[in-house]
Amino acid sequence: MKSFFQWTGLFLLAITVGLALAYAYNALAPAAPYPSVQPGGYGGWGMGPGIMNRYGCQGSVNPGAGTPISLDDAVEAAEGYLAAYGNPDLVLTEVMEFSDNFYAEVAEQSTGIHAFEILIDRYTGYVYPEPGPNMMWNTKYGHMGGMMGWRRSQSGALSVSPDQAQEIAQQWLGRYLPGASTAEEADAFYGYYTIHVMKGDQIYGMLSVNGYTGEVWYHTWHGDFINMKEMEK
């Protein structure tokens, strides 16, 4: 049997390793450039994880050399990703083309709830999970929601309604992107909403609102909007 000192040493070693991993994660994760908004006040800064492509390797959203793939090619790549995912309940709902990447939303056919968000590299066609809320706030499909006990209290029905999410998002835009407005619909995911940001009648970008805390996370990695394709329902 291990002595008290041996068990104490193992315990301290585990804590040290855990702290080292947490420090490395926080040091490497890109910080969101806008403060978040919480109901009744303004919160701190968001943080997103690294990007992983469909092969489990570090991906990149930076433009590469050569000719970008087409919107139809991006749709095909996203559909191939879902086929490989292996869940027949999941369906592609829309694909958007931006100057830095393609963005796509995936929903559950059985519930109508949006499942997760993915990005497609404009030059390679690689498909990988979107960073930010999709990884950190997604309580069902996210990669980081349960890491080190994070967000265990955020489960069940969303405490922020779609209308409230729209109001919070518009409050944030009024402070940080004057002249911008929210689209008419907030897409509900597990744990959060994603909302298109408009300038006039044109899509300008998008942001997400946490469904439990009301925090806002602006998607800074897309670039300029170019085109989009909605899937037939």
C-alpha positions, 0 to 999 in steps of 0.5 A: 500500500502507498504511504500517506506521503506517496498519496500526497505526492501523487495528488500534488503532481496531479494538481500541478499537471492540471494547472500547467494544462490550463495555463497552456490552454489559456495562453494559446487560445485567441482572445475575442476582441470585443467585451461580452454583454451580460443582462444588466451590465457588461462582462469580461472578455471571451476566449476561444480554443484552437481550431481542429480540422476533420482529420484531428490536426490543427487547421487554419482559417487564413487564406492560402495560395491558389484559387478558392473553392466554390460555394457549391464545393463547400456545400459538398464538403460540408455534406461529406463531413456530415456523412462521415459524422454518422448521425442520420438525424443531422442535416445541413441548413445553410452555407455562407461564403466569407472572404476568410472561410465558408460557414455552415449550420447543422440542425437536428431534423427530429427536434429542429434545434441547431446542433453545431456550426462548422467552417470549411477552408476556402482553399483546401475544403477541409471541414472543422468545428467552428471555434468560440461558442460552438466549442465553449457554449454548446452543451451537447455537441461542444468540445470544451463544455465539460472540460475541468468541470466548466459550465456544469450548471448550464443545462436544461431549458435556456433561461434566455428567450429568443426575444431576449437574445435579440435584445441583448445582441442589439444592445451590444451592437449599439455599443460596439458596432453602431449602425448594425442590427440583428437579423429577424431570427435567432438560431437556437443551439444547445446552450446559445443562440447565433444571430446574423448581423446586418448593415442595411439589408446586407449581412455584415457578420454574426454573433452568439448569445449565451442562453444562460448568462446572456454573454455575447461573443462576436464571430471575428474569424469570417471576414467579409460576407460574399454569398450564401445558400440555404438548404431546402427543408 
